[in-house]
């Protein structure tokens, strides 16, 4: 299943739901894209695709500087998985193709 496209993704964190938009594109086994949220945009890093499985990371600055590591599975026009937030543990995320 193709991950290419724009995704509205919600992370269920202890600080409440955190929403962002991810524009993703697979190039072979590499995943590239841009994350936008809370008035900021930045490229994703370390993106990988393996069939319907995807992973990437991005850095946030609000409410504190932190690297988020996503691993998920694409199901048609939805995506679900976990995001590891450093020492704060892992949280569920889900998204839908915009």
QUITAZI-V793715 format. One record per residue. N is the residue number from 1. RES is the residue in one small letter. BURIAL is b if it has 9 or more other C-alpha atoms within 8 Angstrom, else e. Layout:
n: {N/N}
res: {RES/RES}
burial: {BURIAL/BURIAL}
This chain:
n: {1/2/3/4/5/6/7/8/9/10/11/12/13/14/15/16/17/18/19/20/21/22/23/24/25/26/27/28/29/30/31/32/33/34/35/36/37/38/39/40/41/42/43/44/45/46/47/48/49/50/51/52/53/54/55/56/57/58/59/60/61/62/63/64/65/66/67/68/69/70/71/72/73/74/75/76/77/78/79/80/81/82/83/84/85/86/87/88/89/90/91/92/93/94/95/96/97/98}
res: {x/x/x/x/x/x/x/x/x/x/x/x/x/x/x/x/x/x/x/x/x/x/x/x/x/x/x/x/x/x/x/x/x/x/x/x/x/x/x/x/x/x/x/x/x/x/x/x/x/x/x/x/x/x/x/x/x/x/x/x/x/x/x/x/x/x/x/x/x/x/x/x/x/x/x/x/x/x/x/x/x/x/x/x/x/x/x/x/x/x/x/x/x/x/x/x/x/x}
burial: {e/e/b/e/b/b/b/b/b/b/b/b/b/e/e/e/e/b/b/b/b/b/b/b/b/b/e/e/e/b/b/b/b/b/b/b/b/e/e/e/e/e/b/b/e/e/b/b/b/e/e/b/b/b/b/b/b/b/e/b/e/e/e/e/e/b/b/b/b/b/b/b/b/b/e/e/e/b/b/b/b/b/b/b/b/e/e/e/e/e/b/b/b/b/b/b/b/e}
